Amino acid sequence: MSSTTIKRQTQNPKPSNPNFFVGVAKTAGGTFLSLTLLTTSAIAGGMVGLAISFRNLPDVRVLNNYVPSQTSYVYDIKGVLLSTFHGEEHRTTVPLDQISPQLKRAVMAIEDSSFYDHKGVNPNSVARAVVVNVQSGGVVEGASTLTMQLVKNVFLSHQRKFSRKLAEAVLALRVEQVFEKDEILEMYLNNIYWGHNNYGAETAAQSYFNKSAKDLTLAEGAMMAGIIQAPEVYSPFANYDITKQRQAIVLNRMADLGWITQVEADEAKKTPLLIGKPRAWQTSKLPYVTDAVKQEIIEKFGQDTITKGGVNVQTTIDYKLQTQAEQIVKNAHRNLRNSGVKADQMALVAIDPRTHFVKAVVGGIDYEKSQFNRVLQSRRQPGSAFKPFVFYTAFASGKYTPYSSVPNYTRGFREGSGYYRPQNYGGSHGGGDVSINHALAISLNIPAVVLGQRVGLDRVIEVCRTLGIESPLQPVVSLPLGPIGVTPMEMAKAYATFANNGWQSETTMIMQVTDSKGNMMLDNTPKPKLVLNEWATASLNSSLQNVIQNGTATNANIGRPAAGKTGTTSGERDVWFVGYVPQLSTAVWIGNDDFNRSLGRGVTGGGYAAPIWRQFMTMALQNEPVRYFPSSSQFTKPKP
């Protein structure tokens, strides 16, 4: 139903009580009635003069650019709603044609049936209010039109004072001079409070009926119109029977006005209302995700953008994958504890190497107990999971291949005033030469340290920076063994670039952000660029596949080409497995928030983190085709 039709149906409505003014005369006497009519005439005819005296009132033209606080929405990559963010007002604005005609008529019927006829102030309503207020000795009836209610909500306080009512009237007249009726009605319906922190018709409709405002029926529209006067009292969430009584009043009023038939009114009264639930303060479905997204939006655009701006955020997260990852982590943690592993926490993060979109983030075992996101905020020693950065640097130098020999022995290296001599896991000082393939497969420490010295630790750090590792790194001799702290996110995104054979986009959890009108604010469409040498990356991928096939990570075998590296720190304080296929790069970390607490003797990344990685990847890739890594033979080896 168009606004023109609604306007036509609101003209010349029947009064709900035709004998109202007769009753006034009998009650208050002819003198009082004359006073009332004189007052009415003064207000109706003298508002221009009053306007001059209200020079300090706001300029109503600001409504041209007025944008009320709106709720922001966060979705997964497929459009599943994850969370909402807002300040005091939970609101989503919509155009007038996206609001049900039934709701528009019901609101006007009970709040301002002459809306399309008056110029902002209804003289008859003012006369009635003056009588009631004089009799009561205060302001108990407002006689507010929809326009007056709008300016009160936007510009004025809610105190019941004659001065405020006069200001309302002046501003309402001004608004009616500047804006069309439909514009005023749209602003009103998007601003009015509907209870339970719901502002505006769209948000209220979603909360009360789980549907859009444009789809409201006559019964639903009448119910919503009825609760405007006292939302928390007439709300169906508070008392369904009282709500139905109030709905009946609205429907009867609509029938009296001739806007619906009595049959339609009676049918609507009998219709059960399928009530939803309050949504204003609903909790996030994926709090580790939405907390991180909110923080990123605040950093880019400011606090008000997320709490008042009404933005729509589409994340890169896959809701189904995320929930499955959370369950896998919880189950794995319980099993670890039952088996005697002294692990308080775990973290998992998965990234699509083709886009560098983050698909899942599990920042800990239980968000309710700890909101600390270990994927993003906890820097832990990666141990041997750091070694691929050293071996890639060697391959990229053009001096080494996966079959090159490196010493598995050393007398040690001077470092400052001290002396450092590395050992292999278990305390061995090694012996003889080994191939790089073999050194990586069984995670020998000495060859990694020797190779780090040969290629230059500054160059290794440069590679790490290219791969997106921002944590502090120092060129200490032991750097190849991962004694520095990095986050699981940094490890996963670095390995994701290996998985994509050296091609990299910016890693992100946000695909795009649009404002309340659909305008693009942030577009993170992948822009891949080649940042690594393709031959060197393909060579590394070949060696890291051998880690799973024949080395320390046989527990990570998923029956398809996959590459990765285990990590176990001294004292078994942190254990890792970071691995990938061409479609997904995933890091798994196990440890304790107490950095000095051991997980237990013999706990390794290959024995404990790799099986969790395998379980997650098997689940995540069940509908993905098998893909192979490019062979180094497809590329030209760099010159030394």
Summary of the structure (lengths in Angstrom):
residues: 640
radius of gyration: 34.8
end to end distance: 76.6
largest distance: 118.6
contacts: 2226
relative contact order: 0.09
helix: 48%
strand: 13%
